[in-house]
Amino acid sequence: EYRMTSQLNVDTIVDKAGTGPVSLTKQEAARACYGVNLTSSEYKGIASNTLSSENLNISSFSDGGTGNPTMSFTNSFSNAQYIHAEGALGSNNTANFLSGTSASSVVIVQKDADSNTTTDNLSCAAFFGDLA
């Protein structure tokens, strides 16, 4: 069997009609991701109380109080059953879903795992699922 190596250099990949994204076969891409810093200091180059410049499909965020950001999706998911993988700054902090999470936004609570107190933190997440 002979295999030819090749290299593909492109700027943009769209569907045959040139009007939309391509379909992924046997793979899945993140449909949204965010980094939000609610701390009083800059972390990872993200200023205090702001979203990362590297967000995908996040239109805005609101600060619902200590450790309680809500991210709004630019394009909603088809339902609220999307998969959410997240992390938080520090070795023992968490960022988890709260009730109120929907197809159009995700509500997070950030906690210190030692004391279980709500805390402002840096958290990041990626979302997988079908968009509406």
C-alpha positions as CSV (number, residue, x, y, z in Angstrom):
1,E,0.0,0.0,0.0
2,Y,1.4,3.4,-1.0
3,R,0.5,6.5,1.0
4,M,1.2,9.9,-0.2
5,T,1.8,12.6,2.4
6,S,0.2,15.9,1.8
7,Q,-0.2,19.3,3.3
8,L,-3.3,21.5,3.1
9,N,-3.0,25.2,3.7
10,V,-6.3,27.1,3.8
11,D,-7.7,30.3,5.4
12,T,-11.3,29.2,5.6
13,I,-13.2,26.0,5.3
14,V,-16.9,26.2,4.4
15,D,-19.6,23.9,3.0
16,K,-19.9,23.2,-0.7
17,A,-22.4,26.1,-1.1
18,G,-20.0,28.5,0.6
19,T,-22.6,29.5,3.1
20,G,-21.9,27.6,6.3
21,P,-19.6,25.5,8.3
22,V,-18.5,22.0,7.3
23,S,-19.9,18.9,8.9
24,L,-17.5,17.0,11.1
25,T,-17.5,13.2,10.6
26,K,-17.0,11.0,13.7
27,Q,-15.8,14.0,15.7
28,E,-17.2,16.8,17.7
29,A,-16.0,20.4,18.2
30,A,-16.7,22.7,21.1
31,R,-19.8,24.9,20.4
32,A,-18.9,27.4,23.0
33,C,-16.2,28.2,25.6
34,Y,-15.4,30.9,28.0
35,G,-12.9,32.2,30.5
36,V,-14.3,34.6,33.2
37,N,-12.2,36.3,35.9
38,L,-14.2,37.5,38.9
39,T,-11.1,38.0,41.1
40,S,-9.7,41.4,42.0
41,S,-6.4,40.6,40.1
42,E,-5.5,39.8,36.5
43,Y,-5.0,36.1,35.8
44,K,-3.9,34.5,32.5
45,G,-4.0,38.0,31.0
46,I,-7.7,38.3,31.8
47,A,-8.5,41.6,33.6
48,S,-10.5,41.6,36.8
49,N,-14.3,41.1,36.3
50,T,-14.0,40.5,32.6
51,L,-14.4,37.7,30.0
52,S,-11.4,36.4,28.1
53,S,-10.9,37.7,24.6
54,E,-10.8,34.0,23.5
55,N,-14.4,33.2,24.2
56,L,-16.4,31.3,21.6
57,N,-20.2,31.8,21.2
58,I,-20.5,33.9,24.4
59,S,-22.3,37.2,23.9
60,S,-22.0,38.5,27.4
61,F,-21.8,37.7,31.1
62,S,-23.5,39.1,34.1
63,D,-22.2,39.0,37.7
64,G,-25.0,37.8,40.0
65,G,-23.0,38.3,43.1
66,T,-20.0,36.6,44.7
67,G,-18.9,33.6,42.6
68,N,-22.1,33.7,40.5
69,P,-21.5,34.6,36.9
70,T,-24.0,33.9,34.1
71,M,-22.7,33.4,30.5
72,S,-25.2,34.1,27.7
73,F,-24.7,32.2,24.4
74,T,-24.6,34.1,21.2
75,N,-26.3,31.1,19.5
76,S,-28.4,29.0,21.8
77,F,-28.1,25.2,22.1
78,S,-31.0,23.1,20.9
79,N,-31.7,22.2,24.5
80,A,-30.1,22.4,28.0
81,Q,-28.6,18.9,27.8
82,Y,-25.3,20.1,26.4
83,I,-22.1,18.8,28.0
84,H,-20.1,21.3,30.1
85,A,-16.4,20.7,31.1
86,E,-14.9,23.3,33.4
87,G,-12.1,24.2,35.6
88,A,-11.3,26.9,38.2
89,L,-8.2,28.7,39.4
90,G,-6.4,26.9,42.3
91,S,-6.0,23.3,43.3
92,N,-9.2,23.0,45.3
93,N,-11.8,25.4,43.8
94,T,-14.9,24.4,41.8
95,A,-17.2,26.0,39.2
96,N,-20.5,24.2,38.8
97,F,-23.9,24.6,37.2
98,L,-26.7,26.2,39.1
99,S,-30.5,26.0,38.5
100,G,-31.4,28.5,35.9
101,T,-29.0,27.1,33.4
102,S,-30.8,26.8,30.0
103,A,-30.2,26.4,26.3
104,S,-29.4,30.1,26.0
105,S,-27.2,30.6,29.1
106,V,-25.2,28.9,31.8
107,V,-25.3,29.9,35.5
108,I,-22.2,29.1,37.5
109,V,-21.4,29.0,41.2
110,Q,-17.7,29.2,42.2
111,K,-16.7,27.6,45.5
112,D,-13.7,27.1,47.7
113,A,-13.7,23.3,48.2
114,D,-12.1,23.5,51.6
115,S,-14.6,25.8,53.2
116,N,-17.5,25.3,50.7
117,T,-17.9,29.1,50.7
118,T,-18.8,30.9,47.5
119,T,-15.9,32.9,46.1
120,D,-15.0,35.1,43.2
121,N,-12.6,33.1,41.0
122,L,-11.3,32.5,37.5
123,S,-13.2,29.8,35.7
124,C,-13.1,28.4,32.2
125,A,-15.4,26.0,30.4
126,A,-16.1,24.3,27.1
127,F,-19.5,23.3,25.8
128,F,-20.4,20.4,23.5
129,G,-23.8,19.7,21.9
130,D,-26.1,20.7,19.1
131,L,-26.9,24.4,18.4
132,A,-30.5,25.4,17.8
